[in-house]
């Protein structure tokens, strides 16, 4: 067989086909055919190379074309992938970011879910400098190189100024502590109005009762006094062994009721209708004043309070046990209940001001679990009634039972009575005794290894503090208050300098139990007109920084409720009331 291949009159396709046939035949081992092809030469015709050489060239060309095609395809796919990646990045930028903690904690901070029980212990009316102003390493009372206090607050009555002094008294007076008082004390950031506010009695004049109880003249001024390890040994021991926070501010610059409302809901408001969240508007003075305009309430306060050292507002439902709630906006228990997370509000049975009219001119009334008032606001929330959760507010004796049985709820608050609250004129030692017994019970509980205790004080109580509070929104922050984190995972002896407020407790609860869901009208399923979402404030720190979850849980530190290594005043009972009408509110 002879194979003649020429380029004359042949289309390229025919040449390629012929070459393919030749290669195929060659691959089959047609030796004679190949030999004949080599001999197949006539004059005037080009000699055709050996088919095997043509096959090799063709295969090489095929490989080159294949590689070129692969490179073209790779470039095309790469361009598509890059375009897709750009689109994804743009989409991520446009989408709202999930609620992530603003502060990355120490190693192991992602172990927040090791905390199964959060307990908020809220005491009354102390500033940070009053309790920890001389604590080593903390941002305390300013001193010079010789250790002398450099601050001196103007004293208009004496025509001079007052410096901080060590106050050894177990009963303190404090000063006015409503919104107007806070504004006067802060004085535009100069922090120099504390003595003047007491002396001029701009609003609620709590010091007159406390001065008499303390055996001093009715016009005494002790807001510049401080305590240390000699009077509050247990509090200092907790700071030395767990976490002290020296940048904890009350959530708003006012008194106890708004502070407790922020503690459980992130807002303080007055509502025209208990069933309509959008009838609520911010109120930092008297949110539970039976929907009276704030201006009229303030006028009542100025007329009666400034003259007699007492305060009057309109609140006719609480002491009478009215079933009609006052607060229509959303609180944290709504989210907890919806997520199936258990909670309790442990309330000490005792006394607090609760006149039928809301006035302060009556004798102290009984504080009971079903009576909503300044330290017990949850029974006044519509959500708590709608969810049939009013029964979750219980006597604080239940705390000791729950702790002993290892049945602490996921979230709880522990609230004192007037006599162990540390609110002037209650004694400091009885408050420390109460707190120590609560913490001891939790430490001796089977739940201790998975518990975080947040101990703080609801407002500054008129006492001096040298740090001007930052501005987070139109409602706060308020003045600095003491705060401690006590947990088997707390960083030992650590001083936390993050910017914090009690909003951080809500944030921690939400991160631990609610997947980061905030009290946010846009996402919590129950919108209200709150001005902002406090847990999302850019300056708010992250409590996870106070824990080291990479280490095993620590053993409890059970303290003597009266003495903790360093002699301190023995716990005292509730002091005998002097013949002064009323009992100071929050």
Secondary structure as GFF3:
##gff-version 3
##sequence-region A 1 586
A	DSSP	alpha_helix	12	27	.	.	.	ID=ss1
A	DSSP	alpha_helix	31	39	.	.	.	ID=ss2
A	DSSP	alpha_helix	51	94	.	.	.	ID=ss3
A	DSSP	three_ten_helix	109	114	.	.	.	ID=ss4
A	DSSP	beta_strand	117	123	.	.	.	ID=ss5
A	DSSP	alpha_helix	128	132	.	.	.	ID=ss6
A	DSSP	beta_strand	153	155	.	.	.	ID=ss7
A	DSSP	beta_strand	160	162	.	.	.	ID=ss8
A	DSSP	beta_strand	165	166	.	.	.	ID=ss9
A	DSSP	alpha_helix	179	186	.	.	.	ID=ss10
A	DSSP	three_ten_helix	187	189	.	.	.	ID=ss11
A	DSSP	alpha_helix	194	200	.	.	.	ID=ss12
A	DSSP	alpha_helix	207	213	.	.	.	ID=ss13
A	DSSP	beta_strand	225	226	.	.	.	ID=ss14
A	DSSP	alpha_helix	233	241	.	.	.	ID=ss15
A	DSSP	beta_strand	243	245	.	.	.	ID=ss16
A	DSSP	beta_strand	248	249	.	.	.	ID=ss17
A	DSSP	alpha_helix	256	265	.	.	.	ID=ss18
A	DSSP	beta_strand	269	271	.	.	.	ID=ss19
A	DSSP	three_ten_helix	277	279	.	.	.	ID=ss20
A	DSSP	beta_strand	280	282	.	.	.	ID=ss21
A	DSSP	alpha_helix	294	300	.	.	.	ID=ss22
A	DSSP	pi_helix	301	305	.	.	.	ID=ss23
A	DSSP	alpha_helix	306	308	.	.	.	ID=ss24
A	DSSP	alpha_helix	332	338	.	.	.	ID=ss25
A	DSSP	beta_strand	343	347	.	.	.	ID=ss26
A	DSSP	beta_strand	350	352	.	.	.	ID=ss27
A	DSSP	beta_strand	365	367	.	.	.	ID=ss28
A	DSSP	three_ten_helix	378	380	.	.	.	ID=ss29
A	DSSP	alpha_helix	382	386	.	.	.	ID=ss30
A	DSSP	three_ten_helix	390	392	.	.	.	ID=ss31
A	DSSP	beta_strand	393	395	.	.	.	ID=ss32
A	DSSP	alpha_helix	397	405	.	.	.	ID=ss33
A	DSSP	beta_strand	411	415	.	.	.	ID=ss34
A	DSSP	three_ten_helix	418	420	.	.	.	ID=ss35
A	DSSP	alpha_helix	428	443	.	.	.	ID=ss36
A	DSSP	three_ten_helix	448	450	.	.	.	ID=ss37
A	DSSP	beta_strand	451	457	.	.	.	ID=ss38
A	DSSP	beta_strand	483	487	.	.	.	ID=ss39
A	DSSP	beta_strand	494	496	.	.	.	ID=ss40
A	DSSP	beta_strand	500	501	.	.	.	ID=ss41
A	DSSP	alpha_helix	503	513	.	.	.	ID=ss42
A	DSSP	three_ten_helix	534	536	.	.	.	ID=ss43
A	DSSP	three_ten_helix	543	546	.	.	.	ID=ss44
###
